């Protein structure tokens, strides 16, 4: 997956890169390693256990679920980086085609082989999945749930649409790209915005912590679902009849 994530397109081009570029890249990597090493050395141990520490500060987090409080408040940097890693993976596998960039995100077609049972089943199941995903997102503030669970469930709805063969997703469309980046963009926007009130990035004001966490989770749910569906398509496990329909449409477009 990451084989093509190099400084150039080929070994020959990489060998021809100026030494100054390699020096700058090396200095950045060394600086990052030194920063992490110094941070670990200066880190002071805490006498309280993490469970006690989280419980004693839970009221300030804006949520009642300690897991959500840790992921999106106390250690929000970790979650921000996790969303960033997911976006990097999506960029690594995302197909690129200028020919379909202006076509809609969701394409509807008539499959060559229809499964009436599956189609009837999906009419009932898909709305239930979307509602359940929204419930998991909302209840994550107080009970087990949250953006990752809701996003995974929502991605399941998209994958079921692909399996039925009526729909296909064009991840070169502007709408798809917006869905892929909205989670990280909203996270960064909120993190930078709270600097004006708290003076520290991602340090939410106590009065607005719950609302800001919900905003981040809604955007992250959309991005997680879009990335998981993209990964499903990139692994070429799309049904062959749906894939054949999409290729045929692209030929005539």
N, C-alpha and C positions, 0 to 999 in steps of 0.2 A: 504493500500500500504506500509506504513511504520511500520506495526505491527511487522515485523520480524527484523527490524533494532535495535536490542538490543545487549547487551554485550555478550550474550550467546544464545544457541539454545533453552533453556528451562528455566522455572522458577527455577527449582532445580539447574541447573548449575549456574544460575545467583546468587542464594543464596550462592553457594559454592565458589564464586569468592573471592580471597584474599582481605582483607581490604585495602591493599596498592594500588591496582588497582582502587578501588572505590574512594580512597582518591585523587589519581592523576587525575582521570576524574573530580571529584568535583572541584579540584583546577584549572584545565584548564577552566571549565565553569565559575567559579567565576572570574578568571583573565580576561576572555573575556568580562564578564559583567562590570567589573570595567573599562576596557579599553574603552568600549563604553560610559559608564557614564562620565568618565573624558573628553572624546572627546567632548561630548555634552556640558559639563560645560564650556570648554575652547573655544568653537566655538564662534566666534565674528560675530555679526550681520553686515550685509552690507547695506549701505545706498541706493545703486543702486538697482533697481528692477532686477530680474533675466533676463527678456527680454532685458533690456538695457545692462546688463553685457555680455550676450551671443552675442548680436549684435556688441558690441564694440571689442570683441575678435574673431569674426568669421573668419577674414582673416588669423589668426594664426592657425586655426584648420585644414586646408588642404582640407576642403569641403565647399560647399556653402549652404547646407541644415542645418539650425540651429538644427533640431532634431538629425540628424546624428552627428553633431559636439558635442552635449551634450552627446549622448549615447556612442560614441566611442573615444572621446577625453577629454572633460571637466569632465565627470563623467564615465570614462571608467572602474573604479573599480566596479561600479554597474553592468555594462553589463558583466564584467568578472564573477562576482558572479552569475548572472542570467544564464550564460552558464554552470557554475559549478553545479547549482541547477538542471538544465535540465539533466545533465549527471548523477547526483545522482539518479534522478527519473528513468532514463533509467536503471541504474544498479540494482535498486530495483525491476524492473519488467522483466528484461531480463531473458529469459529461459537459463538454463545451462544443457548442455548434451555433454559429451566427445565423444559420438558416432557420432555426426554430426559435430564435431568441424573441421574436415578435409574436409568436403564437401563444395562445392562452395557456395558463398553468394546468388546467384540467381539461382533458379532451374526452369527449363522449363518442363512442362508436358502437356499431352493432357487431357483436362477436360472431365468429363463424360457427362456434359450437356454444349453444346456450344451455345453462343448467337452471331450469325453472324452479327447482327446489331451493337451490342456493340463492337465486334472486328473491324468491318469496321470503326466505329466511333472513336475508340482509335487510329487507324493508322493516322488519321488526327489531333486528339486532343492532343495526347502526345507530338509530336514535337512542337506544338504551346505552350503547357504549359512550356516546357523546355526553349524555346526562350523567352517567357514572363517572366519567372523566372530570366533569365539572364538580361533582360531589367530592371526589378525592382531592381536587385542588383546593376547594373551600375548607374541607374538614382538616386539611393539613395543619391549620393554625392551632388546633386543639388535640387532634388524634392522629394516628399513623396515616400518612398520605403526603401530598405535596406535588411539586412540579414534575419530578422525575416519574413518579407513579402515574400521574395524570397524562403526561406526555407519552409514556409507553403505551398506555391504553388507547389514547387517541391515534397513535401510529398504527395500532392494530386495526382500527376502523379503516384507515387508508389502505392497509395491506389487503384487507378483505375486499375492498373495492377493486383493487388490482386483480385479485384472484377471480372475481366474477367476470372479468374480461370486458366490461362495458367502459371502464375508465382507464386512462393512463395519465401520468404526470410528466409535465415538461419542466424540468428543473433549470432550464436556461431562461425561462420566462421571468420578467421583473418581479412578479408577485412571489414566485418561489424564492428568489434571492432575498426579498424582503423578509419572508418567513424564516429563512435560515439565519439571518443576522439580527432579527428584532430582539431576541433574548439577550444576547451579549450587549447589543446597543443600549437597551433599556437598563441593564445592570450598570453599565458604565455611566449612563446619564444620571441615574439616581445616585451612584457613588460620588460623582463629581458635584451634583447639585447640593448634597448635604454638607459639603465643605463650607458653604456660605453660612450655615447655621451652627454646625458643630466644630468646624475648623479641621476635621479629619475625614478623609475619604471613607465612605461606607460606614461611618459612625452616625446611625440614624438618630434624629431627635426622638426622645422617648414618646412624645405625644403623637408622632406620625409614624412610628416604627411599624405598627401593624399594617397600615395602609400602604406604605412603601414596599414592605415585604410581599403583600398581595399583588401589587403592580408588577414587581419583578417576577413573581411566580407565574402570573398569567402569560407574560411575554416568554418566559423560559419554557413553559408548557408547549407553546406553539412551535418554538424553535426545536425542542427535543423531538416532538412528533415529526416535524418536517425532516430532520436529519435521519431519524430511524427509517422513515419511508425511503429516503434517498439511498441509504445504505442497502436496504432491501432491493431496490432497483439496481444498484451498482453491482451487487453480487450476482446479477443475472438469474435470479430465481423468480423473475416475473413469468407467469404462465406463457407457454409458447404461443398459444393462439392469440393472446393479448399482444405479445411482442410482435407477432407477424402482422397484426392489424396496424400497429403503430408504425412499423417500417413501411407498410404499404401506403399509409397516409402521408408519411414524409416524402415518399417518392412522387406523389401527386401534388404536393404542396408547392 
